Structures are given as structure tokens and as C-alpha cells.
Amino acid sequence: MATITTSAPRVALPGALKHRAVRKLLLLALAAAILVPLANSRWASGTWPQELTVDLTKPLTGVSDWIIDNRDSHPLFLYFFGHVSNVVVLGVRAVYLTLLAVGWAGVTAIGALVAWRVAGIRLALGSAAAFLACGLLGMWVPTMQTLALMVVAVLASVVVGALLGLAAGLSDRADRVLRPVLDTMQVLPAFAYLLPVVLVFGIGVPAAVLATVVYAAPPMARLTALGLRCADPEVLEAVDSLGATARQRLLTARIPLARKELLLGLNQTIMMALSMAVIASVIGAGGLGDRVYQALASVDVGAALAAGIPIVLLAVVLDRVTGAAGGSGDSHSGTPRTYWLYALLGTVAVALAGRLLGRLEWPESWTVAIAEPVNRVVDWMTDHLYSGVPYIGGTADWAGHFTTWVLDPVRSGLQWLPWWSVLLVVAALAWLIGTWRTALTAVLAMAAIGVLGVWQPSLDTLSQVLAAVAVTLVLGFATGIGAARSDRFERALRPVLDVFQTMPQFVYLIPVVALFGVGRAPAVAAAVVYALPAVVRITAQGLRQVDPAALESARSLGATSGQQLRQVQLPLARESLLLAVNQGVVLVLAVVIIGGLVGGGALGYDVVFGLAQGDLATGLVAGGAIVCLGLMLDRVTQPTERRAKKGA
């Protein structure tokens, strides 16, 4: 007799439960239903419970006192930090003395020769004009001081960043370990670590170089890792089929394929390093940054601009040279070797002639004063644009409306939410785009802010960051798309982006305050100006690198220009767009300190206060909270491809 087996019918899940995101939210809601009543019964207050805070004032003060007491006797300082300091000082001094020995004519000629060798006569003339403009503004010696400092800082930043990026690009484990390290390096405000750096190295060049390296190395590391990870799999497979070793595969395939990302990383490192020139002057870097800082201390916008323009010119020259070295410079390699020999001999002759004639320094009679005309323009803008403009209102009205309609509601909403609900929102957002590890990291970073005892000011800072990031991404993506689709627009935009990214924040801080007043609105405006160029550049770069074959296929199917953008370019440029979001968040957070100087309050003010008063606890706690905000925002907005595939 045959036996009939029956199986239990499979229960079909409702359609909504088939979505992974819905299942994640249901699990999170179940956990919240159990944990929230317990937390609410124990800590009924809406703000972070005082019982869960840790006071770090005493231990951090103890660390500060120990460093001061042992700086001149402990072996760590004598045989490690002391040698590092000496190497940096000798390197910067050697470069500076070399520049002075060559003289203004020799430096200008060498700059023009390098630019000509890389990209042709137009860039050579532009480079020469940039160096001559530095002299005309009366800033030749400070420019050479800054250039010497930047040469050493950029070289160190590139080496450190390339090594970190190499590790992150070749190893998933190293990438996971280095991401929070890079976040901390780039998000921790310079003012927060200036005090411990000064405690270890003292006031002077070594502290300034180290602070610059900490801030400028992460872009090189991130873009190096991105370039190595995005290498064409077919090319790598072909190299593997030829029996190449891992080292050969790296040197002959991965690094050449990542050439554009590496050059973009070098470009961003140079920009970041130059943007630190003024902040580094606070701890004795000297050069152009010191001139800017002194001018702004006396509210002299004209003098500050005269010192800020050479910083921009240096950045533009270095940007063009590094950019041309990666592509357009190849077209000039066919110039006869005789021309290069003549050019080199001519450069040497110019340098020797200047030295023999005793004309190494820029003549005082060849300078042009621009401070007074600039100050008159600033006064006119303040008198005519601040208020009373017909129909559209003045800039003060715009700042007031932005504060009333955007900043105040966002801050009030965040501070009104119970602390546990903020953690739940963070967990939900991070888990939806990543794994439970992503959500746990984000929640722990947010909870650490409460443990540090700065919950309320951190939410105030978060409201400003969210507003600034939103404005930056809207403007940055729109501008980047336009630059990617039009070569003419991209060429016209490059000098504007260079000025925005390299002009020290302190230079445009006073005009911003003059136009928008003191408060959180000018802090947001300064953050947008600073973060926008990186978002635009990375967006345009990502869209331009989309496979032309994919675009050609879309066109052959009759796709319109808008459809190609939405359905092909944006999806294929996802990695670059996510990196643009990351850099937007990081750079906005980096300018939070500037907000503290112009009435933004919150964490930015605490960091500035800590540096000004020598209060290591206040400054580092606020800086640590900013790092935690950056880590949380990174995890909420940056799902990696591995996380997205693996799921929960």
C-alpha cells in the first residue's frame, strides 16, 4: 500500500515583508518597544541623562600637566618627537633658503619652465604671472615662507595618504579599520588638536606641518583607495591570466588605472594644505597665513586679501601643473630636446644674473597697494546691500529668514526629541543602508556625544551641519552635472572653484559677517563656500568617467539627454557621488570652528574657547563630539558596495 506524504503548506509573506528594509524596520521597532519603556522609566527626561555622562576634565588636565612637566626630559620627547621636529625644521629651512638663493627671477623662471614642460606655453605664462603678482602685492618673502612650508607638508601628506590609501584599497579589513581613522583626521577641527600639538612640539614650524598633514592626508588616502577599488575587473583578470604576481598586478595595472584618482587626490591634498595656512599661523607657521591673521585681527580686509591672493595663486598654479601632468602634458612631450636644453640654460642664466646683480629680493618700488581700495568696496557693500534693497531685501533679511525658517526649526526639533528617539532615528537610517554593524557604530558614536556631556550643543551643531550640507549638495550636484556635460562651463568654473577652496576662510569671514551679520547664518554660508568646490569636482569627475559604451548604448536606444543622466550616468557614478556626499559632510564639519568665531556658538565656540584659554578638556571634548558627529553622519550616508550586497 503506497503511502501518501503531505507537506505543510508554505506560508506566504505579505508583499511588504518581502522587502529587506521593511523587515529591518520591524525588528528595530520590536527592539524599541522593549527597550524604550525601560529607558523612559529610568530616565524620564527628554535630554541626555546626567547619570550617563563622564567628566573628562580631571584626566585631560592631568595629561596636559604631564606633557608640560616631561617635555624637556622624557625619552619619548628627546629621542622621537625631538628628531621628528628637527627633520621638519631642517626640511622647511632647506627649501626656504634654496628659494631665497635662487631669487625672485629664478623662482619665476623655474616655475614657468616646469609649467611649459608639463602643459605648454599658456600655462608657463600663467605661472610666471602668478609669481610676479605675488611680488607686486608686496608678499614675495611671505610667499616663499609659505611655499617652503607647503612643499614639506604636501610631500609628507602625499606619502602618508598614499600608504593609507594603498592599504585601504587592497584590503577590506584595512578599509574598515582606516575609515574611522581618516574620519577622525579630517573631521577633528584643527583648533581642537592645535593645543595638544603645541604642547608636544611647541610653537613653530613642526607643529604647523604636523597639523597640516593631519588635515591634508585623508583626501589622498580616500581617493587612492577609491581608484584602486574601481579598477577595471577585465583588465585585472587579463593581467592575472598572464601569471602576474600581486606586486606586478599593483604596479602595472591597479596604479596606472587609478591615475586620475591619484592626481585628484594630489590636487585635493594641495588645496587642503594651503587652506590650513592661516590656521597654522596661529601656532607660529609664519608666511602668508600670519599676514592674513594679523590683518584680520585689526579688521583690515584689504591687507588680508593682499595676503590671501598669493595663497590662491599658489593653489591655482599647483592645481594646473598637477592636472596637466596627468593628461594634457603628454601632448607636449614631442617638443625637441634642444628647446628644453635652451630653456633650462635660460632659467639658470636668469637665476645667476639676479644673484650677480644683487636682485634676489623683490624691489620695494615694484609693489602695488590694494588694501585701501578693497576696504572702500567692503564699506560700500555693507552700506548698500546689508539692508534696504528694494523688493528683494538686504542680505541681513536673507540671513534672518534662513535662521527663522530653517535653522531654528531644525534645532528646536532635534533638541525637542527625547534622547532615545534620536538614537532610534540614527539606528534606522544607518541600518537601512548598511548592516547591523553600521547601525551599531552610528548609534555608539551618537551615544558617545551624550556620555561626553555635550548633548544639547551637539544637536545645535548638527542642525547647522544638516542645513549647510543640504545647501552644499543641492548646489554642488547641480553645478557638477553642468560641469560634466559642458567642457566650456568646466573650464570657466575651475578658477572660481580654486578661489573658493583655497582662499583662507578668515579672508572672506569679515565680508560674510559684514553682509549677513553675526550668528548661525554666516557660519552656514562660510561652510557652504568651503565645502562646495570639493563636491563639484568629485561629482564632475565621477560623471565624466562613466563608460562611454554605456552612454552610446543609451543613445542608440533613443534615450534623451535627461534620461542618459538619470538612468546611466548617475547610477554608474554612484561611488563618486557617495564620496562627494562624504567630503561635503567632512568639510562642513571642518568649518564648524569658523562658525564659533562668528556667533555660531555650540561646539565650535567650545573648541575656540579651549584653545584661547589653554583648556585642553573643553577643547578636546568639543572636538571629540564633532568627530562623533562626523562618524555618525558618515555611517548614515556612506554605504559601501560590500555592505549593500551583504545586507543584514
JOBEL-V308997 format. One line per field, one symbol per residue. phi: phi as a letter, one per 20 degrees, with the letter a starting at -180 (. if undefined). burial: 1 if it has 9 or more other ideal C-beta (glycine too) atoms within 8 Angstrom, else 0. Layout:
phi = ???
burial = ???
This chain:
phi = .feddcdfffeffggfffeffffffffffffffeefgffffecfffeffffedceefffffffgfffffdfdcfggefdcfffgffffffffffffffffffnfffffffgffffffecofffffffffffffffffmcffgffffffffgfffgffffffffffffffdcfffffffgfffgffeegggffeffffffednfqfgfffffffgeefggffffffffffefffffffffffenffffffffecffffegfffffffgffffffffegfffffdnfmmfgffffffffdldffffffefggfffffffffffffffebffffdfefgffffffffffffffffffffemdfeffffedcedfffffffffffffddfbnffmemeffffffffffedffffffffffffgfffffffffffffdbdffgffffffffffffffncffffffffffffffffffffffffffffffebffffffegffffffedfggffeffgfffedndqfffffffffgfeggfffffffffffefggffffffffenffffffffecffffeggffffffgffffffffegffffednfmlfgffffffffemefffffffffffffffffffffdcfeffffffme
burial = 000000000000000010000111110100010011001100100001100010010001101100100110000010011101100110111011001101111111111111111111001111110111111111110111111111111101110111011111100001100111111111111111111111111101111111111111111111111111001000110011000100011100111011111111111111111111111111111111111111110001111111111111111111111111110110010000000100110110011011100011010000100110011001001100110010000111111101100111011001101011011111111111111001101110111111111111111111111111101110111011111110001100110011111111111111111111101111111111111111111111111001000110011000100011101111011011111111111111111111111111111111111110000111111111111111111111111000110000
